[in-house]
Amino acid sequence: MSQVNATSLKFSKKRDIISELTLSGLHSARMGRYRRTPSKDHKMVEGALKLHTSHQYNIKEITDMTGVSRLVLYRD
């Protein structure tokens, strides 16, 4: 029986820690400490898209030249 109680106690402590960390993260987010990454400059994305539609460069070359990610190129 003591092993069952010890396991239950471990689970309870882990659950409490996870709950505390979650609440702490939510509080920090509400306070504005976590922000999304800033979006890329619109002109930079347009330039990258023009390079992509010209078919002179592949995606890897465009991402290296402009800094615009592959996902942004495919999304826009």
PDB file with one MODEL, atoms N, CA, C and O in Angstrom:
MODEL        1
ATOM      1  N   MET A   1       0.798  -1.197   0.000  1.00  0.00           N
ATOM      2  CA  MET A   1       0.000   0.000   0.000  1.00  0.00           C
ATOM      3  C   MET A   1       0.844   1.266   0.000  1.00  0.00           C
ATOM      4  O   MET A   1       0.467   2.268  -0.607  1.00  0.00           O
ATOM      5  N   SER A   2       1.957   1.223   0.663  1.00  0.00           N
ATOM      6  CA  SER A   2       2.782   2.439   0.741  1.00  0.00           C
ATOM      7  C   SER A   2       3.339   2.815  -0.625  1.00  0.00           C
ATOM      8  O   SER A   2       3.554   3.993  -0.913  1.00  0.00           O
ATOM      9  N   GLN A   3       3.571   1.806  -1.469  1.00  0.00           N
ATOM     10  CA  GLN A   3       4.064   2.103  -2.811  1.00  0.00           C
ATOM     11  C   GLN A   3       3.003   2.825  -3.634  1.00  0.00           C
ATOM     12  O   GLN A   3       3.332   3.714  -4.420  1.00  0.00           O
ATOM     13  N   VAL A   4       1.763   2.463  -3.470  1.00  0.00           N
ATOM     14  CA  VAL A   4       0.668   3.113  -4.168  1.00  0.00           C
ATOM     15  C   VAL A   4       0.550   4.555  -3.706  1.00  0.00           C
ATOM     16  O   VAL A   4       0.359   5.454  -4.525  1.00  0.00           O
ATOM     17  N   ASN A   5       0.661   4.784  -2.420  1.00  0.00           N
ATOM     18  CA  ASN A   5       0.590   6.140  -1.883  1.00  0.00           C
ATOM     19  C   ASN A   5       1.761   6.986  -2.355  1.00  0.00           C
ATOM     20  O   ASN A   5       1.588   8.170  -2.644  1.00  0.00           O
ATOM     21  N   ALA A   6       2.955   6.395  -2.439  1.00  0.00           N
ATOM     22  CA  ALA A   6       4.133   7.133  -2.899  1.00  0.00           C
ATOM     23  C   ALA A   6       3.976   7.525  -4.363  1.00  0.00           C
ATOM     24  O   ALA A   6       4.324   8.640  -4.749  1.00  0.00           O
ATOM     25  N   THR A   7       3.456   6.618  -5.173  1.00  0.00           N
ATOM     26  CA  THR A   7       3.235   6.909  -6.586  1.00  0.00           C
ATOM     27  C   THR A   7       2.186   7.996  -6.751  1.00  0.00           C
ATOM     28  O   THR A   7       2.323   8.892  -7.584  1.00  0.00           O
ATOM     29  N   SER A   8       1.150   7.904  -5.953  1.00  0.00           N
ATOM     30  CA  SER A   8       0.103   8.921  -5.999  1.00  0.00           C
ATOM     31  C   SER A   8       0.649  10.286  -5.597  1.00  0.00           C
ATOM     32  O   SER A   8       0.288  11.302  -6.191  1.00  0.00           O
ATOM     33  N   LEU A   9       1.501  10.310  -4.610  1.00  0.00           N
ATOM     34  CA  LEU A   9       2.112  11.562  -4.153  1.00  0.00           C
ATOM     35  C   LEU A   9       3.010  12.156  -5.226  1.00  0.00           C
ATOM     36  O   LEU A   9       2.995  13.367  -5.443  1.00  0.00           O
ATOM     37  N   LYS A  10       3.798  11.311  -5.907  1.00  0.00           N
ATOM     38  CA  LYS A  10       4.661  11.793  -6.991  1.00  0.00           C
ATOM     39  C   LYS A  10       3.827  12.424  -8.096  1.00  0.00           C
ATOM     40  O   LYS A  10       4.144  13.507  -8.589  1.00  0.00           O
ATOM     41  N   PHE A  11       2.762  11.738  -8.479  1.00  0.00           N
ATOM     42  CA  PHE A  11       1.893  12.246  -9.538  1.00  0.00           C
ATOM     43  C   PHE A  11       1.277  13.580  -9.136  1.00  0.00           C
ATOM     44  O   PHE A  11       1.188  14.505  -9.944  1.00  0.00           O
ATOM     45  N   SER A  12       0.862  13.668  -7.896  1.00  0.00           N
ATOM     46  CA  SER A  12       0.248  14.895  -7.396  1.00  0.00           C
ATOM     47  C   SER A  12       1.236  16.059  -7.430  1.00  0.00           C
ATOM     48  O   SER A  12       0.869  17.177  -7.792  1.00  0.00           O
ATOM     49  N   LYS A  13       2.488  15.797  -7.052  1.00  0.00           N
ATOM     50  CA  LYS A  13       3.511  16.853  -7.069  1.00  0.00           C
ATOM     51  C   LYS A  13       3.806  17.302  -8.496  1.00  0.00           C
ATOM     52  O   LYS A  13       3.934  18.498  -8.758  1.00  0.00           O
ATOM     53  N   LYS A  14       3.914  16.347  -9.421  1.00  0.00           N
ATOM     54  CA  LYS A  14       4.176  16.697 -10.818  1.00  0.00           C
ATOM     55  C   LYS A  14       3.030  17.509 -11.395  1.00  0.00           C
ATOM     56  O   LYS A  14       3.252  18.476 -12.123  1.00  0.00           O
ATOM     57  N   ARG A  15       1.817  17.118 -11.072  1.00  0.00           N
ATOM     58  CA  ARG A  15       0.647  17.832 -11.556  1.00  0.00           C
ATOM     59  C   ARG A  15       0.639  19.263 -11.020  1.00  0.00           C
ATOM     60  O   ARG A  15       0.316  20.203 -11.746  1.00  0.00           O
ATOM     61  N   ASP A  16       0.994  19.422  -9.748  1.00  0.00           N
ATOM     62  CA  ASP A  16       1.044  20.758  -9.151  1.00  0.00           C
ATOM     63  C   ASP A  16       2.109  21.634  -9.813  1.00  0.00           C
ATOM     64  O   ASP A  16       1.882  22.821 -10.050  1.00  0.00           O
ATOM     65  N   ILE A  17       3.267  21.046 -10.109  1.00  0.00           N
ATOM     66  CA  ILE A  17       4.350  21.801 -10.753  1.00  0.00           C
ATOM     67  C   ILE A  17       3.935  22.227 -12.149  1.00  0.00           C
ATOM     68  O   ILE A  17       4.150  23.375 -12.537  1.00  0.00           O
ATOM     69  N   ILE A  18       3.339  21.310 -12.912  1.00  0.00           N
ATOM     70  CA  ILE A  18       2.898  21.639 -14.274  1.00  0.00           C
ATOM     71  C   ILE A  18       1.847  22.736 -14.233  1.00  0.00           C
ATOM     72  O   ILE A  18       1.882  23.671 -15.034  1.00  0.00           O
ATOM     73  N   SER A  19       0.915  22.620 -13.302  1.00  0.00           N
ATOM     74  CA  SER A  19      -0.142  23.623 -13.180  1.00  0.00           C
ATOM     75  C   SER A  19       0.449  24.989 -12.831  1.00  0.00           C
ATOM     76  O   SER A  19       0.045  26.009 -13.388  1.00  0.00           O
ATOM     77  N   GLU A  20       1.402  24.999 -11.912  1.00  0.00           N
ATOM     78  CA  GLU A  20       2.039  26.256 -11.510  1.00  0.00           C
ATOM     79  C   GLU A  20       2.789  26.900 -12.675  1.00  0.00           C
ATOM     80  O   GLU A  20       2.698  28.111 -12.877  1.00  0.00           O
ATOM     81  N   LEU A  21       3.528  26.099 -13.439  1.00  0.00           N
ATOM     82  CA  LEU A  21       4.266  26.631 -14.585  1.00  0.00           C
ATOM     83  C   LEU A  21       3.322  27.152 -15.661  1.00  0.00           C
ATOM     84  O   LEU A  21       3.589  28.182 -16.279  1.00  0.00           O
ATOM     85  N   THR A  22       2.233  26.453 -15.883  1.00  0.00           N
ATOM     86  CA  THR A  22       1.258  26.893 -16.872  1.00  0.00           C
ATOM     87  C   THR A  22       0.646  28.230 -16.487  1.00  0.00           C
ATOM     88  O   THR A  22       0.548  29.141 -17.309  1.00  0.00           O
ATOM     89  N   LEU A  23       0.234  28.336 -15.224  1.00  0.00           N
ATOM     90  CA  LEU A  23      -0.355  29.588 -14.751  1.00  0.00           C
ATOM     91  C   LEU A  23       0.646  30.732 -14.803  1.00  0.00           C
ATOM     92  O   LEU A  23       0.288  31.865 -15.124  1.00  0.00           O
ATOM     93  N   SER A  24       1.896  30.436 -14.488  1.00  0.00           N
ATOM     94  CA  SER A  24       2.942  31.453 -14.553  1.00  0.00           C
ATOM     95  C   SER A  24       3.136  31.940 -15.989  1.00  0.00           C
ATOM     96  O   SER A  24       3.269  33.140 -16.230  1.00  0.00           O
ATOM     97  N   GLY A  25       3.150  31.006 -16.937  1.00  0.00           N
ATOM     98  CA  GLY A  25       3.290  31.373 -18.346  1.00  0.00           C
ATOM     99  C   GLY A  25       2.122  32.190 -18.851  1.00  0.00           C
ATOM    100  O   GLY A  25       2.307  33.145 -19.606  1.00  0.00           O
ATOM    101  N   LEU A  26       0.927  31.824 -18.444  1.00  0.00           N
ATOM    102  CA  LEU A  26      -0.259  32.581 -18.850  1.00  0.00           C
ATOM    103  C   LEU A  26      -0.226  33.991 -18.276  1.00  0.00           C
ATOM    104  O   LEU A  26      -0.575  34.957 -18.955  1.00  0.00           O
ATOM    105  N   HIS A  27       0.195  34.101 -17.027  1.00  0.00           N
ATOM    106  CA  HIS A  27       0.292  35.420 -16.398  1.00  0.00           C
ATOM    107  C   HIS A  27       1.315  36.292 -17.136  1.00  0.00           C
ATOM    108  O   HIS A  27       1.060  37.468 -17.396  1.00  0.00           O
ATOM    109  N   SER A  28       2.465  35.715 -17.470  1.00  0.00           N
ATOM    110  CA  SER A  28       3.493  36.467 -18.193  1.00  0.00           C
ATOM    111  C   SER A  28       2.996  36.913 -19.557  1.00  0.00           C
ATOM    112  O   SER A  28       3.288  38.025 -19.997  1.00  0.00           O
ATOM    113  N   ALA A  29       2.247  36.047 -20.223  1.00  0.00           N
ATOM    114  CA  ALA A  29       1.715  36.390 -21.538  1.00  0.00           C
ATOM    115  C   ALA A  29       0.712  37.532 -21.432  1.00  0.00           C
ATOM    116  O   ALA A  29       0.681  38.424 -22.279  1.00  0.00           O
ATOM    117  N   ARG A  30      -0.101  37.498 -20.391  1.00  0.00           N
ATOM    118  CA  ARG A  30      -1.075  38.575 -20.199  1.00  0.00           C
ATOM    119  C   ARG A  30      -0.395  39.901 -19.893  1.00  0.00           C
ATOM    120  O   ARG A  30      -0.911  40.963 -20.241  1.00  0.00           O
ATOM    121  N   MET A  31       0.748  39.841 -19.252  1.00  0.00           N
ATOM    122  CA  MET A  31       1.485  41.051 -18.905  1.00  0.00           C
ATOM    123  C   MET A  31       2.262  41.596 -20.115  1.00  0.00           C
ATOM    124  O   MET A  31       2.847  42.677 -20.045  1.00  0.00           O
ATOM    125  N   GLY A  32       2.263  40.849 -21.210  1.00  0.00           N
ATOM    126  CA  GLY A  32       2.918  41.314 -22.427  1.00  0.00           C
ATOM    127  C   GLY A  32       4.390  40.973 -22.521  1.00  0.00           C
ATOM    128  O   GLY A  32       5.120  41.576 -23.307  1.00  0.00           O
ATOM    129  N   ARG A  33       4.829  40.019 -21.735  1.00  0.00           N
ATOM    130  CA  ARG A  33       6.243  39.653 -21.779  1.00  0.00           C
ATOM    131  C   ARG A  33       6.589  38.798 -22.981  1.00  0.00           C
ATOM    132  O   ARG A  33       7.731  38.796 -23.440  1.00  0.00           O
ATOM    133  N   TYR A  34       5.611  38.076 -23.489  1.00  0.00           N
ATOM    134  CA  TYR A  34       5.849  37.230 -24.650  1.00  0.00           C
ATOM    135  C   TYR A  34       5.115  37.824 -25.833  1.00  0.00           C
ATOM    136  O   TYR A  34       3.901  38.024 -25.788  1.00  0.00           O
ATOM    137  N   ARG A  35       5.836  38.098 -26.862  1.00  0.00           N
ATOM    138  CA  ARG A  35       5.232  38.683 -28.053  1.00  0.00           C
ATOM    139  C   ARG A  35       5.588  37.819 -29.258  1.00  0.00           C
ATOM    140  O   ARG A  35       6.582  37.092 -29.262  1.00  0.00           O
ATOM    141  N   ARG A  36       4.756  37.923 -30.258  1.00  0.00           N
ATOM    142  CA  ARG A  36       5.056  37.224 -31.503  1.00  0.00           C
ATOM    143  C   ARG A  36       6.299  37.828 -32.122  1.00  0.00           C
ATOM    144  O   ARG A  36       6.654  38.973 -31.844  1.00  0.00           O
ATOM    145  N   THR A  37       6.949  37.054 -32.955  1.00  0.00           N
ATOM    146  CA  THR A  37       8.096  37.583 -33.669  1.00  0.00           C
ATOM    147  C   THR A  37       7.607  38.636 -34.653  1.00  0.00           C
ATOM    148  O   THR A  37       6.546  38.470 -35.256  1.00  0.00           O
ATOM    149  N   PRO A  38       8.352  39.699 -34.822  1.00  0.00           N
ATOM    150  CA  PRO A  38       7.905  40.743 -35.740  1.00  0.00           C
ATOM    151  C   PRO A  38       7.837  40.222 -37.170  1.00  0.00           C
ATOM    152  O   PRO A  38       8.653  39.400 -37.587  1.00  0.00           O
ATOM    153  N   SER A  39       6.863  40.708 -37.901  1.00  0.00           N
ATOM    154  CA  SER A  39       6.718  40.250 -39.275  1.00  0.00           C
ATOM    155  C   SER A  39       7.806  40.873 -40.144  1.00  0.00           C
ATOM    156  O   SER A  39       8.387  41.904 -39.804  1.00  0.00           O
ATOM    157  N   LYS A  40       8.058  40.231 -41.253  1.00  0.00           N
ATOM    158  CA  LYS A  40       9.078  40.723 -42.177  1.00  0.00           C
ATOM    159  C   LYS A  40       8.596  42.000 -42.857  1.00  0.00           C
ATOM    160  O   LYS A  40       7.397  42.249 -42.979  1.00  0.00           O
ATOM    161  N   ASP A  41       9.546  42.786 -43.286  1.00  0.00           N
ATOM    162  CA  ASP A  41       9.238  44.006 -44.013  1.00  0.00           C
ATOM    163  C   ASP A  41       8.473  43.642 -45.288  1.00  0.00           C
ATOM    164  O   ASP A  41       8.884  42.754 -46.035  1.00  0.00           O
ATOM    165  N   HIS A  42       7.387  44.320 -45.522  1.00  0.00           N
ATOM    166  CA  HIS A  42       6.524  44.015 -46.666  1.00  0.00           C
ATOM    167  C   HIS A  42       7.278  44.139 -47.989  1.00  0.00           C
ATOM    168  O   HIS A  42       7.079  43.329 -48.895  1.00  0.00           O
ATOM    169  N   LYS A  43       8.136  45.142 -48.103  1.00  0.00           N
ATOM    170  CA  LYS A  43       8.899  45.327 -49.344  1.00  0.00           C
ATOM    171  C   LYS A  43       9.878  44.172 -49.551  1.00  0.00           C
ATOM    172  O   LYS A  43      10.111  43.744 -50.681  1.00  0.00           O
ATOM    173  N   MET A  44      10.449  43.671 -48.450  1.00  0.00           N
ATOM    174  CA  MET A  44      11.394  42.559 -48.556  1.00  0.00           C
ATOM    175  C   MET A  44      10.675  41.297 -49.039  1.00  0.00           C
ATOM    176  O   MET A  44      11.205  40.545 -49.857  1.00  0.00           O
ATOM    177  N   VAL A  45       9.486  41.080 -48.534  1.00  0.00           N
ATOM    178  CA  VAL A  45       8.708  39.908 -48.949  1.00  0.00           C
ATOM    179  C   VAL A  45       8.305  40.041 -50.415  1.00  0.00           C
ATOM    180  O   VAL A  45       8.379  39.071 -51.169  1.00  0.00           O
ATOM    181  N   GLU A  46       7.880  41.236 -50.821  1.00  0.00           N
ATOM    182  CA  GLU A  46       7.510  41.443 -52.227  1.00  0.00           C
ATOM    183  C   GLU A  46       8.694  41.180 -53.154  1.00  0.00           C
ATOM    184  O   GLU A  46       8.539  40.562 -54.208  1.00  0.00           O
ATOM    185  N   GLY A  47       9.880  41.653 -52.754  1.00  0.00           N
ATOM    186  CA  GLY A  47      11.077  41.416 -53.561  1.00  0.00           C
ATOM    187  C   GLY A  47      11.393  39.932 -53.673  1.00  0.00           C
ATOM    188  O   GLY A  47      11.762  39.443 -54.741  1.00  0.00           O
ATOM    189  N   ALA A  48      11.246  39.231 -52.574  1.00  0.00           N
ATOM    190  CA  ALA A  48      11.499  37.797 -52.587  1.00  0.00           C
ATOM    191  C   ALA A  48      10.489  37.079 -53.478  1.00  0.00           C
ATOM    192  O   ALA A  48      10.845  36.140 -54.190  1.00  0.00           O
ATOM    193  N   LEU A  49       9.236  37.517 -53.440  1.00  0.00           N
ATOM    194  CA  LEU A  49       8.219  36.903 -54.290  1.00  0.00           C
ATOM    195  C   LEU A  49       8.479  37.177 -55.769  1.00  0.00           C
ATOM    196  O   LEU A  49       8.227  36.318 -56.613  1.00  0.00           O
ATOM    197  N   LYS A  50       8.983  38.372 -56.085  1.00  0.00           N
ATOM    198  CA  LYS A  50       9.330  38.672 -57.482  1.00  0.00           C
ATOM    199  C   LYS A  50      10.466  37.778 -57.959  1.00  0.00           C
ATOM    200  O   LYS A  50      10.450  37.291 -59.089  1.00  0.00           O
ATOM    201  N   LEU A  51      11.456  37.562 -57.089  1.00  0.00           N
ATOM    202  CA  LEU A  51      12.550  36.657 -57.452  1.00  0.00           C
ATOM    203  C   LEU A  51      12.007  35.246 -57.687  1.00  0.00           C
ATOM    204  O   LEU A  51      12.450  34.543 -58.595  1.00  0.00           O
ATOM    205  N   HIS A  52      11.062  34.851 -56.872  1.00  0.00           N
ATOM    206  CA  HIS A  52      10.500  33.501 -56.994  1.00  0.00           C
ATOM    207  C   HIS A  52       9.708  33.342 -58.290  1.00  0.00           C
ATOM    208  O   HIS A  52       9.801  32.311 -58.956  1.00  0.00           O
ATOM    209  N   THR A  53       8.928  34.364 -58.647  1.00  0.00           N
ATOM    210  CA  THR A  53       8.127  34.258 -59.872  1.00  0.00           C
ATOM    211  C   THR A  53       8.972  34.394 -61.132  1.00  0.00           C
ATOM    212  O   THR A  53       8.543  33.997 -62.215  1.00  0.00           O
ATOM    213  N   SER A  54      10.181  34.958 -60.995  1.00  0.00           N
ATOM    214  CA  SER A  54      11.045  35.087 -62.172  1.00  0.00           C
ATOM    215  C   SER A  54      11.655  33.748 -62.586  1.00  0.00           C
ATOM    216  O   SER A  54      12.138  33.606 -63.710  1.00  0.00           O
ATOM    217  N   HIS A  55      11.634  32.764 -61.680  1.00  0.00           N
ATOM    218  CA  HIS A  55      12.172  31.427 -61.927  1.00  0.00           C
ATOM    219  C   HIS A  55      13.666  31.436 -62.247  1.00  0.00           C
ATOM    220  O   HIS A  55      14.172  30.490 -62.851  1.00  0.00           O
ATOM    221  N   GLN A  56      14.381  32.499 -61.847  1.00  0.00           N
ATOM    222  CA  GLN A  56      15.829  32.546 -62.055  1.00  0.00           C
ATOM    223  C   GLN A  56      16.582  31.974 -60.864  1.00  0.00           C
ATOM    224  O   GLN A  56      17.736  31.569 -60.997  1.00  0.00           O
ATOM    225  N   TYR A  57      15.939  31.939 -59.703  1.00  0.00           N
ATOM    226  CA  TYR A  57      16.587  31.470 -58.481  1.00  0.00           C
ATOM    227  C   TYR A  57      15.712  30.405 -57.838  1.00  0.00           C
ATOM    228  O   TYR A  57      14.488  30.416 -57.969  1.00  0.00           O
ATOM    229  N   ASN A  58      16.369  29.489 -57.145  1.00  0.00           N
ATOM    230  CA  ASN A  58      15.579  28.510 -56.403  1.00  0.00           C
ATOM    231  C   ASN A  58      15.280  29.067 -55.007  1.00  0.00           C
ATOM    232  O   ASN A  58      15.804  30.112 -54.621  1.00  0.00           O
ATOM    233  N   ILE A  59      14.447  28.367 -54.269  1.00  0.00           N
ATOM    234  CA  ILE A  59      13.986  28.841 -52.962  1.00  0.00           C
ATOM    235  C   ILE A  59      15.153  29.049 -51.995  1.00  0.00           C
ATOM    236  O   ILE A  59      15.182  30.035 -51.259  1.00  0.00           O
ATOM    237  N   LYS A  60      16.092  28.143 -51.996  1.00  0.00           N
ATOM    238  CA  LYS A  60      17.243  28.245 -51.093  1.00  0.00           C
ATOM    239  C   LYS A  60      18.027  29.524 -51.365  1.00  0.00           C
ATOM    240  O   LYS A  60      18.418  30.222 -50.430  1.00  0.00           O
ATOM    241  N   GLU A  61      18.256  29.832 -52.617  1.00  0.00           N
ATOM    242  CA  GLU A  61      18.997  31.049 -52.972  1.00  0.00           C
ATOM    243  C   GLU A  61      18.222  32.301 -52.559  1.00  0.00           C
ATOM    244  O   GLU A  61      18.810  33.269 -52.078  1.00  0.00           O
ATOM    245  N   ILE A  62      16.916  32.278 -52.746  1.00  0.00           N
ATOM    246  CA  ILE A  62      16.093  33.442 -52.384  1.00  0.00           C
ATOM    247  C   ILE A  62      16.110  33.656 -50.878  1.00  0.00           C
ATOM    248  O   ILE A  62      16.236  34.788 -50.412  1.00  0.00           O
ATOM    249  N   THR A  63      15.983  32.577 -50.116  1.00  0.00           N
ATOM    250  CA  THR A  63      15.982  32.725 -48.662  1.00  0.00           C
ATOM    251  C   THR A  63      17.332  33.206 -48.159  1.00  0.00           C
ATOM    252  O   THR A  63      17.392  33.982 -47.205  1.00  0.00           O
ATOM    253  N   ASP A  64      18.411  32.761 -48.779  1.00  0.00           N
ATOM    254  CA  ASP A  64      19.747  33.226 -48.379  1.00  0.00           C
ATOM    255  C   ASP A  64      19.940  34.702 -48.714  1.00  0.00           C
ATOM    256  O   ASP A  64      20.525  35.444 -47.926  1.00  0.00           O
ATOM    257  N   MET A  65      19.454  35.131 -49.873  1.00  0.00           N
ATOM    258  CA  MET A  65      19.644  36.526 -50.302  1.00  0.00           C
ATOM    259  C   MET A  65      18.787  37.504 -49.509  1.00  0.00           C
ATOM    260  O   MET A  65      19.252  38.582 -49.140  1.00  0.00           O
ATOM    261  N   THR A  66      17.540  37.131 -49.248  1.00  0.00           N
ATOM    262  CA  THR A  66      16.595  38.096 -48.677  1.00  0.00           C
ATOM    263  C   THR A  66      16.355  37.932 -47.182  1.00  0.00           C
ATOM    264  O   THR A  66      15.964  38.887 -46.511  1.00  0.00           O
ATOM    265  N   GLY A  67      16.582  36.745 -46.661  1.00  0.00           N
ATOM    266  CA  GLY A  67      16.279  36.509 -45.259  1.00  0.00           C
ATOM    267  C   GLY A  67      14.825  36.165 -45.011  1.00  0.00           C
ATOM    268  O   GLY A  67      14.423  35.956 -43.866  1.00  0.00           O
ATOM    269  N   VAL A  68      14.030  36.104 -46.072  1.00  0.00           N
ATOM    270  CA  VAL A  68      12.627  35.719 -45.966  1.00  0.00           C
ATOM    271  C   VAL A  68      12.577  34.197 -45.946  1.00  0.00           C
ATOM    272  O   VAL A  68      13.211  33.540 -46.771  1.00  0.00           O
ATOM    273  N   SER A  69      11.829  33.640 -45.008  1.00  0.00           N
ATOM    274  CA  SER A  69      11.817  32.189 -44.856  1.00  0.00           C
ATOM    275  C   SER A  69      11.059  31.510 -45.996  1.00  0.00           C
ATOM    276  O   SER A  69      10.245  32.119 -46.690  1.00  0.00           O
ATOM    277  N   ARG A  70      11.354  30.255 -46.151  1.00  0.00           N
ATOM    278  CA  ARG A  70      10.711  29.436 -47.177  1.00  0.00           C
ATOM    279  C   ARG A  70       9.209  29.387 -46.936  1.00  0.00           C
ATOM    280  O   ARG A  70       8.427  29.435 -47.885  1.00  0.00           O
ATOM    281  N   LEU A  71       8.802  29.293 -45.683  1.00  0.00           N
ATOM    282  CA  LEU A  71       7.372  29.223 -45.366  1.00  0.00           C
ATOM    283  C   LEU A  71       6.647  30.496 -45.774  1.00  0.00           C
ATOM    284  O   LEU A  71       5.511  30.437 -46.244  1.00  0.00           O
ATOM    285  N   VAL A  72       7.287  31.640 -45.602  1.00  0.00           N
ATOM    286  CA  VAL A  72       6.657  32.904 -45.993  1.00  0.00           C
ATOM    287  C   VAL A  72       6.491  32.949 -47.505  1.00  0.00           C
ATOM    288  O   VAL A  72       5.469  33.425 -48.000  1.00  0.00           O
ATOM    289  N   LEU A  73       7.472  32.466 -48.237  1.00  0.00           N
ATOM    290  CA  LEU A  73       7.373  32.454 -49.701  1.00  0.00           C
ATOM    291  C   LEU A  73       6.222  31.582 -50.180  1.00  0.00           C
ATOM    292  O   LEU A  73       5.489  31.962 -51.093  1.00  0.00           O
ATOM    293  N   TYR A  74       6.064  30.423 -49.570  1.00  0.00           N
ATOM    294  CA  TYR A  74       4.995  29.537 -49.990  1.00  0.00           C
ATOM    295  C   TYR A  74       3.636  30.041 -49.513  1.00  0.00           C
ATOM    296  O   TYR A  74       2.629  29.839 -50.191  1.00  0.00           O
ATOM    297  N   ARG A  75       3.599  30.690 -48.361  1.00  0.00           N
ATOM    298  CA  ARG A  75       2.335  31.171 -47.817  1.00  0.00           C
ATOM    299  C   ARG A  75       1.817  32.349 -48.639  1.00  0.00           C
ATOM    300  O   ARG A  75       0.625  32.417 -48.939  1.00  0.00           O
ATOM    301  N   ASP A  76       2.703  33.276 -49.006  1.00  0.00           N
ATOM    302  CA  ASP A  76       2.290  34.477 -49.744  1.00  0.00           C
ATOM    303  C   ASP A  76       2.362  34.189 -51.196  1.00  0.00           C
ATOM    304  O   ASP A  76       2.058  35.058 -52.013  1.00  0.00           O
TER     305      ASP A  76
ENDMDL
END
